[in-house]
Amino acid sequence: MASTHPSVQPVAADRMPALLRAMPKAELHMHIEGSLEPELMFALAKRNHVPLRFPSEQALRDAYVFNNLQEFLDIYHEGTMVLKTEQDFYDMTCAYLARAQADNVLHTEIFFDTQTHTGHGLSAEVVINGLYRACADAPAKFGMTASLILCFLRHLSEEEAFECLEQALPLRDKIVGIGLASSEVGHPPEKFAKVYARAKQLGFRLVAHAGEEAPPAYIWSALDVLKVERIDHGVQAIHDAALMQRLAKDRIPLTVCPLSNLKLRVFPTLAQHNIGAMLDAGIMATVNSDDPAYFGGYINENFTQTFAALGLTAQHAYTLARNSFDASFIDASLRAKYLERLDAAFETFR
């Protein structure tokens, strides 16, 4: 195991952005279709002869004003219509990996779903093979590791989730985990109890979105009914003291997405975000970008804006980065290697 917390030195506020950028990190909550920038969306639309209702890339960007999760999902699904071939999924993933590399991401666990695309007439194979080929190329091409987590769409039925799982099984070795995404409120985790039990039997790692817009009860059932290892978002846990104690005691990671929370109005301002309070309560929080093309920034933008708004310290930065590696599904030897690089980066800021 790599060394535990080095004595992290205080870093002056004006040097924090440089530290946050230089710091190695893992990203554990990023929907690959949510990294589809307007430029690439227009390029793929042209390549595949797909008409878009926006006259220009800027007009599309200007439409990225959302009052809630559903308003975002509506425009997000429209963007996925340009993805038609294995090469499209490969190109989209490589574009994200290049951005992640620039942000000193050493490992990423990428969310994707097949149901959106099979709904457009594509096969699960086209989607998974394109994404996986980019992940397989990541070490040589981007100097990082990447793996895939298949998300069920929670607004659809559990029967459809089972169908989705069956379609993915021939490509089982290309997927590390199972997740749950899409509209949260009204679609509690227990709706997917049977399909998660099956996924657990099959040896998948388990995560689920819970407690983004919905109450703490959704986090309890993700843990107790679905038996997940990680909670995606989880910011509503702050309203349940018993849940907070449990998350801290059991070291359950939360993959928090500050700019997403701001853009979808979960918090009115970043200064009111609770990630600092979560860390101070001993919660194993991490920082992630969710849907960076739509929410105003990739992972470093999430770090720098959140730290500036909350006045977080170098110790918080180290804890968040360390948590991201500890919460990831990589093996112990790779984790130790990445943590050594994290410690070395902090040494240079002493």
C-alpha positions in Angstrom: 0.0 0.0 0.0 1.2 3.5 -0.8 2.0 5.8 2.1 -0.9 7.2 4.0 -1.6 11.0 4.2 1.7 12.8 3.9 1.9 15.9 6.1 0.1 18.1 3.5 1.5 21.6 3.8 -0.9 24.6 3.6 -1.0 26.1 0.1 -1.7 29.8 -0.5 -5.1 30.5 -2.1 -3.5 31.9 -5.2 -1.5 28.6 -5.7 -4.5 26.3 -5.1 -5.7 26.3 -8.8 -2.2 25.1 -9.9 -2.2 22.4 -7.2 -5.7 21.2 -8.2 -4.7 21.0 -11.9 -1.4 19.2 -11.2 -2.8 16.7 -8.8 -3.4 13.2 -10.1 -7.0 12.0 -9.7 -9.5 9.5 -10.8 -12.9 10.3 -12.3 -15.7 8.0 -11.3 -18.9 9.8 -12.4 -19.0 10.9 -16.0 -21.6 9.9 -18.6 -19.8 9.5 -21.9 -22.7 10.9 -23.9 -22.6 13.9 -21.6 -19.1 14.7 -22.9 -20.3 15.2 -26.5 -19.2 18.7 -27.2 -21.3 20.8 -29.8 -18.3 20.7 -32.2 -18.2 16.9 -32.3 -22.0 16.6 -32.2 -22.1 18.8 -35.4 -19.2 16.8 -37.0 -20.9 13.5 -36.3 -24.3 14.8 -37.5 -22.6 15.8 -40.8 -20.8 12.5 -41.1 -24.0 10.5 -40.5 -26.4 12.9 -42.3 -28.5 13.5 -39.1 -30.4 16.8 -39.1 -30.0 18.9 -35.9 -32.7 21.5 -34.9 -30.0 24.0 -33.9 -28.5 26.2 -36.6 -25.1 26.4 -35.1 -22.8 25.1 -32.3 -23.4 28.4 -30.4 -27.2 28.1 -30.7 -26.9 24.6 -29.2 -24.6 25.8 -26.3 -27.1 28.7 -25.7 -29.8 26.0 -25.1 -27.9 24.6 -22.1 -30.0 26.3 -19.5 -31.8 23.8 -17.3 -34.3 24.2 -14.5 -34.0 20.5 -13.4 -32.7 17.1 -14.4 -35.6 16.3 -16.8 -35.0 19.5 -18.9 -31.4 18.5 -19.3 -32.2 14.8 -20.2 -34.5 16.0 -23.0 -31.8 17.9 -24.8 -29.1 15.2 -23.9 -31.2 12.5 -25.6 -31.5 14.6 -28.7 -27.7 14.9 -28.8 -27.3 11.1 -28.8 -29.1 10.8 -32.1 -25.9 11.6 -34.0 -24.2 8.5 -32.7 -24.6 5.7 -35.3 -21.4 3.7 -35.7 -18.8 2.0 -33.5 -16.3 4.7 -34.8 -18.6 7.4 -33.4 -18.5 5.9 -29.9 -14.8 5.5 -30.2 -14.2 9.1 -31.3 -16.5 10.5 -28.6 -14.6 8.5 -25.9 -11.2 9.5 -27.2 -12.3 13.2 -27.1 -13.2 12.8 -23.5 -10.0 10.8 -22.6 -7.9 13.6 -24.1 -9.7 16.2 -21.9 -9.3 13.9 -18.9 -5.5 13.5 -19.6 -5.1 17.2 -19.8 -6.7 17.4 -16.3 -4.3 14.8 -14.9 -6.9 12.1 -14.6 -5.0 8.8 -14.2 -8.0 6.5 -14.2 -11.7 6.9 -15.2 -14.7 4.7 -14.9 -17.1 5.8 -17.6 -20.9 5.6 -17.4 -22.7 4.6 -20.6 -26.1 3.2 -21.4 -27.2 1.0 -24.3 -30.9 1.6 -23.9 -30.9 5.0 -25.4 -29.1 3.7 -28.5 -30.9 0.4 -28.9 -34.0 2.6 -28.8 -32.6 4.3 -31.9 -32.1 1.0 -33.7 -28.4 0.4 -32.8 -27.1 -2.9 -31.4 -25.6 -3.1 -27.9 -22.4 -4.4 -29.6 -21.8 -1.3 -31.6 -22.0 0.9 -28.5 -19.9 -1.3 -26.2 -17.3 -2.2 -28.8 -16.7 1.4 -29.8 -16.4 2.6 -26.2 -14.3 -0.4 -25.1 -11.8 0.1 -28.0 -11.1 3.6 -26.7 -10.7 2.4 -23.2 -8.3 -0.4 -24.4 -6.3 2.3 -26.3 -6.2 4.7 -23.3 -2.9 3.5 -21.7 -0.9 3.9 -24.9 -2.7 6.9 -26.3 -3.5 8.9 -23.1 -1.3 7.5 -20.4 -4.2 6.5 -18.3 -6.6 3.6 -17.5 -10.3 3.5 -18.3 -13.2 1.1 -17.7 -16.9 1.0 -18.4 -20.0 0.9 -16.2 -23.3 0.1 -17.9 -26.2 2.1 -16.5 -29.8 1.1 -16.6 -32.3 3.9 -17.4 -34.5 4.1 -14.3 -37.5 5.7 -16.1 -37.8 2.5 -18.0 -39.0 -0.8 -16.5 -37.0 -3.5 -14.7 -38.0 -5.9 -17.5 -36.2 -3.6 -20.0 -33.2 -3.4 -17.6 -33.0 -7.2 -17.7 -33.2 -7.2 -21.5 -30.4 -4.6 -21.5 -28.3 -6.8 -19.2 -28.9 -9.9 -21.4 -27.8 -8.0 -24.5 -24.6 -6.9 -22.8 -23.6 -10.4 -21.4 -21.8 -11.6 -24.6 -19.5 -8.6 -24.0 -19.3 -9.2 -20.2 -15.5 -8.9 -20.1 -15.6 -5.3 -21.5 -17.7 -4.0 -18.6 -16.6 -3.6 -14.9 -19.8 -2.5 -13.3 -23.5 -1.8 -13.4 -25.1 1.6 -12.5 -28.5 3.3 -12.5 -29.1 6.7 -14.2 -31.7 9.0 -15.7 -34.8 10.6 -13.9 -34.4 9.9 -10.2 -37.6 11.1 -8.5 -40.4 8.6 -8.7 -38.1 5.8 -9.7 -36.6 4.5 -6.4 -33.8 2.0 -6.4 -35.9 -0.9 -5.2 -37.7 -0.8 -8.6 -34.5 -2.6 -9.8 -33.9 -5.0 -6.9 -34.1 -8.2 -9.0 -31.9 -7.1 -11.9 -29.2 -5.8 -9.4 -29.4 -9.2 -7.6 -28.7 -10.8 -10.9 -25.8 -8.4 -11.8 -24.3 -9.1 -8.4 -24.5 -12.9 -9.0 -22.7 -12.3 -12.3 -19.9 -10.6 -10.5 -20.4 -7.0 -11.6 -19.4 -4.1 -9.3 -22.5 -2.2 -8.3 -23.1 1.6 -8.1 -26.3 3.7 -8.4 -27.4 7.3 -8.6 -29.2 8.2 -5.4 -29.9 11.3 -3.4 -29.3 13.9 -6.2 -32.8 15.3 -6.3 -34.5 12.6 -4.3 -34.5 12.2 -0.5 -32.1 10.2 1.7 -34.5 7.2 1.6 -33.3 6.5 -2.0 -29.7 6.3 -0.6 -30.7 3.8 2.1 -32.4 1.6 -0.5 -29.5 1.8 -2.9 -27.3 0.5 -0.1 -29.7 -2.0 1.5 -31.8 -3.3 -1.4 -29.4 -3.0 -4.4 -26.3 -3.6 -2.3 -24.3 -1.0 -4.1 -20.6 -0.3 -3.2 -20.7 3.4 -4.2 -23.4 6.1 -4.3 -23.4 8.5 -7.3 -24.2 12.0 -6.1 -25.6 11.4 -2.6 -25.6 15.0 -1.6 -29.1 14.7 0.0 -27.5 12.4 2.7 -26.7 15.6 4.7 -30.4 15.7 5.8 -30.2 12.3 7.6 -27.8 12.1 10.5 -28.1 8.3 10.8 -27.3 8.0 7.1 -24.3 10.3 7.4 -22.9 8.2 10.3 -23.4 5.0 8.3 -21.7 6.4 5.1 -18.7 7.6 7.2 -18.4 4.4 9.3 -18.7 2.0 6.3 -16.5 4.3 4.1 -19.2 4.3 1.3 -17.9 6.6 -1.5 -20.0 9.4 -2.9 -19.2 10.5 -6.4 -20.2 14.2 -6.1 -20.6 16.5 -9.1 -20.6 20.1 -8.0 -21.1 21.9 -11.3 -23.9 19.5 -12.2 -25.5 20.2 -8.9 -25.3 24.0 -9.6 -26.5 23.7 -13.2 -29.5 21.5 -12.3 -30.3 23.8 -9.3 -29.7 21.2 -6.6 -27.8 24.1 -4.9 -28.5 27.7 -5.7 -24.8 28.6 -5.6 -21.5 26.7 -5.3 -20.9 28.6 -2.0 -23.9 26.6 -0.6 -22.6 23.2 -1.7 -22.2 20.7 1.0 -19.1 18.8 -0.2 -16.9 20.6 2.4 -19.3 19.7 5.2 -19.4 16.1 3.9 -15.6 15.8 4.0 -15.5 17.4 7.5 -18.1 14.7 8.6 -15.7 12.0 7.5 -17.6 11.1 4.3 -15.6 9.5 1.5 -16.6 12.1 -1.1 -15.0 12.5 -4.5 -15.3 15.3 -7.2 -16.5 14.5 -10.7 -17.9 16.2 -13.8 -21.1 14.2 -14.6 -22.0 15.6 -18.1 -19.2 18.1 -18.7 -20.2 19.3 -22.1 -23.6 20.4 -20.7 -22.7 21.5 -17.2 -19.9 24.0 -17.7 -16.7 22.0 -17.1 -14.5 19.0 -16.9 -13.1 17.7 -13.6 -10.5 20.4 -13.0 -13.1 23.1 -13.6 -15.2 21.3 -10.9 -12.3 21.3 -8.5 -11.2 24.9 -9.1 -14.6 26.5 -9.0 -15.7 24.5 -5.9 -12.5 25.2 -4.0 -12.8 28.9 -4.8 -16.4 29.1 -3.7 -16.0 27.1 -0.5 -12.4 28.1 0.5 -11.3 24.5 0.7 -7.7 23.7 1.6 -4.8 21.6 0.3 -5.7 18.9 2.9 -9.2 18.7 1.3 -7.6 18.4 -2.1 -5.4 15.6 -1.0 -8.3 13.8 0.7 -10.6 14.1 -2.4 -7.9 12.8 -4.8 -7.0 10.0 -2.5 -10.6 9.1 -2.1 -11.0 8.9 -5.9 -8.4 6.2 -6.1 -9.5 4.4 -3.0 -13.1 4.4 -4.3 -12.2 3.1 -7.8 -12.5 -0.5 -9.0 -8.8 -0.8 -9.9 -6.5 -3.5 -8.4 -4.3 -2.8 -5.4 -1.0 -2.7 -7.3 -2.3 0.0 -9.7 -3.9 1.9 -6.9 -0.6 1.9 -5.0 1.2 3.2 -8.1 -1.3 6.0 -8.6 -1.2 7.0 -4.9 2.6 7.3 -5.1 2.1 9.8 -8.0 -0.4 11.7 -5.9 2.0 11.9 -3.0 4.8 13.0 -5.3 2.7 15.8 -6.7 1.9 17.1 -3.2 5.7 17.0 -2.4 6.4 19.5 -5.1 3.9 21.9 -3.4 5.6 21.7 0.0 
